[in-house]
Amino acid sequence: MTDERATDGGDATFEDLGLRPELLKALTALGYEEPTPIQQEAIPPLAEGRDLLGQAATGTGKTAAFSLPVLQRLAAHRTDRAPVALVLVPTRELAVQVSEALHRYGRDLGARVLPVYGGAPIVRQLRSLESGVDVVVATPGRALDLLNRGALHLGGIATVVLDEADEMLDMGFAEDLEAILDATPEQRQTVLFSATMPRRLDALARRHLADPVRITIAKEQAAAGEAPRVRQTAYVVPRGAKPAALGRILDVEAPTAAIVFCRTREEVDSLTETLNGRGYRAEALHGGMSQEQRDRVMGRLRGGTADLLVATDVAARGLDIEQLTHVVNYDVPSAPESYVHRIGRVGRAGREGVAITLAEPREHRMLKTIERVAGAPITVEKVPTVADLRARRLDLTRGALRESLLTDDLDRFRVVVETLADEFDLMEVALAAVKLAHEAAGPVDDDEEIPQVSFRPERDGGRAPAGRGGDRKPPARGRSAGGPATRLFVGVGRDAGIRPGDLVGAITGETGLTGRDVGSIEIHQRFALVEVPESAADEVVQALRATMIKGRKAQVRRDRA
Ligand code: AMP
């Protein structure tokens, strides 16, 4: 065993970052073993109150990177009622996710966290604000609406976080963001995270950030050296389908020995259980185990009585396993360096290794970055279907029979075949023998449907509907379901300074739709017409009625024409 700590990047612990005991306790309970690179870099300056400009995608651990310092600083700024931190996010989905994270990390601090977004009844949000909150997580449209109603008080804000800022600009929220920032105290801390840094964002940062710490995750090149021969594949899998998908993939890949990397101890334990249930001999390895337990696990893997090791990065540090054929990233690693380091464990000594990554639909960008740093293509493949699996299992049986034909002394079975041949055709005898061999190889009864999904359509930093004049052309039909579209009438138009981006922004910010779901937009003098998927039309009408567009209430209904 060698100690490979040095090549893993910094190895500060959460304690080293100076976090409060309540937060450390929450992180331990969640099974986080060590901070991700962005957390290591961002938490200390943020906890000191510095402004920060961070380039990081989903999957890097950025949510905790800004949430933990916000919670750390809570006590110093807390008031009875008005919020002390405001997190702005592009979508409702993200508002819920970020609030949940803040809530989990801040439980022992009694942090009161409120998500506000369009499409949800505003009355309840008004009531919650009234009764007092510490952190508000909001989409810009709804935040501005609440601000204009006098329900959201920003005078006590100590920290503003703009999360996925490039997406917010893409969605036409630039002016809303300016208005919201202008309503917060000048001496506040401002934190901006974005996956890309388009020029418009730079301008925003220059105006609103004071002497920011700059952090870019995933720029460094992988250490030069002999590149291992590794076949790299990724599968796009929704979170809930991951255990089943991994089981299927492992069945098809049939590794001799594999390490499956997970983010947390909980994930390690539950996945180990799932894989054992599927007939694998899987062993868990994480930082909560004693040295003796770890030694025992390693012994079983080396001795061949276990074929899968499910581990966290920390626990697997320094392990060198000779017979390893596959490395699996159960989640996209939080930094490219960690990916490179993990897959460096296979493909040694001229043998080909396999690296498999399960990515969620949102994690496209992180995977691209990893591909760039790793310096070799990662092929995205479809999760094997039930039919693929059956075909593969037959293949394995054929291989096993062939090997037996070539190497085994089969003479003592001759008498069985000869007696049966009196009664049956030789082909039939062979078929029955194959069936028995096949079934003995593994009773996998897997007919679960695993949804075939692809990466969420990417917003590149340059696409900016808000800045464009004129009407948007209908996109090459967005709604992936390809369903029919419905035209909505919105009672604000050129008179009110409405541009297509304002409508796209309002719709995507207040509903679960993305920019690509929005069809053609016509802006007239007094009104606008916008196409949305029929299946979401009622939701959009409700949401737009409940929000402000460019600071105005608008009449919204299905277009009668
Ligand atoms: P994010 O990039 O913020 O979307 O986070 C990606 C995922 O990583 C989330 O599921 C987090 O719960 C998880 N995560 C964040 N930080 C850590 C950590 N230090 N250790 C383990 N998991 C983490």
Residues whose N, C-alpha, C, O or C-beta is under 5 A from the ligand:
A	BS01	AMP	Y32 E33 E34 P35 T36 A57 T58 G59 T60 G61 K62 T63 A64 R263 T264
